[in-house]
Amino acid sequence: MGKISFHIYNVIILVLLSAFNCLVLFAFGIGEGGMTLSDWFPIVFSFIIWGIFYAVQFMKSSKRWRVLWFIAMVVLLYFWLTGLGSLIGYKLFR
């Protein structure tokens, strides 16, 4: 697994992240309540988390480093998108 495969894996995660966030935005769009800052927080910050982990993966050329940070990114984004992000956004902005 070289650099190209890690770029491909990261782009796949970005596409999945974008698709999930588009579904969330669509759900808020068909609702009557509108979106507040606490609703935007998990959506925007998920892309920031992805970008930070993407940059960290390529700071060193070790494959072990990349695999470790890729797995950490997937796990953190999973927990972030399944409720941790909205919980933090609710606590910060309400």
C-alpha positions as CSV (number, residue, x, y, z in Angstrom):
1,M,0.0,0.0,0.0
2,G,1.6,3.1,-1.2
3,K,0.8,6.8,-1.0
4,I,-1.7,6.5,-3.9
5,S,-3.8,3.9,-2.2
6,F,-4.0,6.0,1.0
7,H,-5.1,9.0,-1.1
8,I,-7.8,6.8,-2.7
9,Y,-9.0,5.5,0.7
10,N,-9.1,9.1,2.0
11,V,-11.1,10.3,-1.0
12,I,-13.5,7.4,-0.5
13,I,-14.0,8.5,3.1
14,L,-14.5,12.1,2.0
15,V,-17.2,11.0,-0.6
16,L,-19.0,9.0,2.1
17,L,-18.7,11.9,4.5
18,S,-20.1,14.3,1.9
19,A,-23.0,12.0,1.1
20,F,-24.0,11.5,4.7
21,N,-23.8,15.2,5.4
22,C,-25.9,15.9,2.3
23,L,-28.5,13.6,3.7
24,V,-28.5,15.4,7.0
25,L,-28.8,18.7,5.3
26,F,-31.7,17.4,3.2
27,A,-33.4,16.2,6.4
28,F,-33.1,19.6,7.9
29,G,-34.3,21.2,4.7
30,I,-37.6,19.3,4.7
31,G,-38.2,19.9,8.4
32,E,-40.0,23.0,9.7
33,G,-37.5,24.1,12.4
34,G,-34.7,25.4,10.3
35,M,-31.0,25.1,11.2
36,T,-29.2,26.7,14.1
37,L,-25.5,27.1,14.7
38,S,-25.6,23.9,16.9
39,D,-26.9,22.0,13.8
40,W,-24.2,23.3,11.5
41,F,-21.4,22.5,14.0
42,P,-21.2,18.7,13.5
43,I,-21.5,19.0,9.7
44,V,-18.7,21.6,9.2
45,F,-16.4,20.2,11.9
46,S,-16.6,16.7,10.4
47,F,-14.8,18.1,7.3
48,I,-12.3,19.9,9.5
49,I,-11.6,16.6,11.3
50,W,-11.1,14.8,8.0
51,G,-8.7,17.5,6.8
52,I,-6.6,17.4,9.9
53,F,-6.3,13.6,9.9
54,Y,-5.6,13.6,6.1
55,A,-2.7,16.0,6.7
56,V,-1.3,14.1,9.7
57,Q,-1.3,10.8,7.7
58,F,1.3,12.2,5.3
59,M,3.6,13.9,7.8
60,K,5.7,10.8,8.0
61,S,6.4,8.2,5.3
62,S,5.9,5.1,7.5
63,K,3.1,2.8,6.5
64,R,2.4,2.0,10.1
65,W,1.9,5.7,10.8
66,R,-0.6,6.1,8.0
67,V,-2.6,3.0,8.8
68,L,-2.8,4.0,12.5
69,W,-4.0,7.5,11.7
70,F,-6.4,6.3,9.0
71,I,-8.0,3.9,11.5
72,A,-8.2,6.6,14.1
73,M,-9.8,8.9,11.6
74,V,-12.5,6.4,10.6
75,V,-13.3,5.6,14.2
76,L,-13.4,9.2,15.3
77,L,-15.6,10.2,12.3
78,Y,-17.9,7.3,13.0
79,F,-18.5,8.4,16.6
80,W,-18.6,12.0,15.6
81,L,-21.3,11.5,13.0
82,T,-23.4,9.1,15.1
83,G,-24.1,11.5,17.9
84,L,-20.9,12.9,19.5
85,G,-20.8,15.9,17.2
86,S,-24.4,16.9,17.8
87,L,-24.0,16.4,21.5
88,I,-21.0,18.7,21.6
89,G,-22.7,21.2,19.3
90,Y,-25.7,21.2,21.5
91,K,-23.6,21.8,24.7
92,L,-21.6,24.6,23.1
93,F,-24.3,26.6,21.4
94,R,-27.5,26.2,23.4
